[in-house]
């Protein structure tokens, strides 16, 4: 990894962490520790590894990401906001009634590939996505975080 990309990822990861803290603080609930623990990983995936298209979130050729530990949704939401899937302002309404961003990822949110909640269920869904891609001759990758 070149120094420029590394620096850019560090800056973006800091913004992701700030979004996590802002969202959880405004919600007055959530799991900040778990969310903060995956900020660097999600930043790397979304800004250096995954082939995703915020302007076309349902693009069939995109890579897939499954967050199996759904309680760390603030990290995913903050990363998706930084990537441009929706405005960062949405983070301020995290877990509010009627808001786009709730306590666990929901497939109706742009950039979310699986609704998750119960720990561990994402592994089987990600495996199913990968098998489906293989059988259909698709080349996209599937990533998951337990």
JOWO-V728390 format. One record per run of one state. SS is the DSSP state (A for helix, B for strand, O for the rest). FROM is the first residue (numbers start at 1). TO is the last residue. If there is no record, write none. Layout:
[[SS:FROM:TO] [SS:FROM:TO]]
This chain:
[[O:1:2] [A:3:27] [O:28:31] [A:32:37] [O:38:38] [A:39:49] [O:50:53] [A:54:56] [O:57:63] [B:64:67] [O:68:69] [A:70:83] [O:84:87] [A:88:93] [O:94:120] [A:121:135] [O:136:141] [B:142:145] [O:146:146]]
